[in-house]
Amino acid sequence: MLLMGESINGTRKAVGEAIQARDAEFIKALALEQVQAGASVLDINGGVAGGDENADIVWLIETVRSVTDTQLMVDSASPDALTVGVEACIKDGGKVPFINSISMEQARIDAVIPQVEKHKCPVVGLCMNDDGIPETAEGRFEVASQICELVDKAGLPTKDLWVDPLVLAVSADGEAANITMGALRMIKEKLPVSTTGGLSNVSFGLPNRGLLNRTFVSMCAGIGIDGIIVDVRNKQMMATVKAIEA
């Protein structure tokens, strides 16, 4: 299971403050902590309210690359930030990064496909379009199929498309987890892609979130999910992952 470390994200208070203060030691320590905990990919999101995202994401990438050669994942809604982020990753022989993320929203297609065509970046694909997130597993599978066709035409091997079937909070919709797992099952059975997900949203608004998250990860692993976007520093979650892989 490919573990994508989610912690270097400017929307998190401590990380945002470190970005604004250019506290390189904090970011380096956070990167190394995730790598040591088992992350094979590090998500990098430089979005800070009132910040300069282009400059911030380049600074983050350069800072992280100074201490690890772990593959990075450029995470931004901005086409310009994606462009400078990818270039910062591959500068001086660095690894081609993942992009987080594409969907069938036209704005995301316009932002991401040029990078995929130029650099063959692996990409996370979200099962949503300009109408939002489909309410059924079948609807999400249809979006996944469209994204698969899109990246294939862009020259990306479909195994480098990591489809996220998306999960909504079960506190708002009791069927949310079942819909996600249904979509995951169809994607695994019918599409030549990889699968991943930020699964912790399933427990939003509920008590015992950690237990619910670990249970849901185990259920998705049973279907064959190939990776997860996760806080690898969470020892209980990592114990669950190790048990799954045993």
Helices and strands as residue ranges (DSSP letters): E 2-9, H 13-21, H 24-37, E 41-45, H 53-65, E 71-75, H 79-90, G 91-93, E 98-104, H 106-119, E 123-129, H 137-153, G 158-160, E 161-164, H 176-190, E 194-195, G 199-203, H 209-223, E 227-230, H 235-245
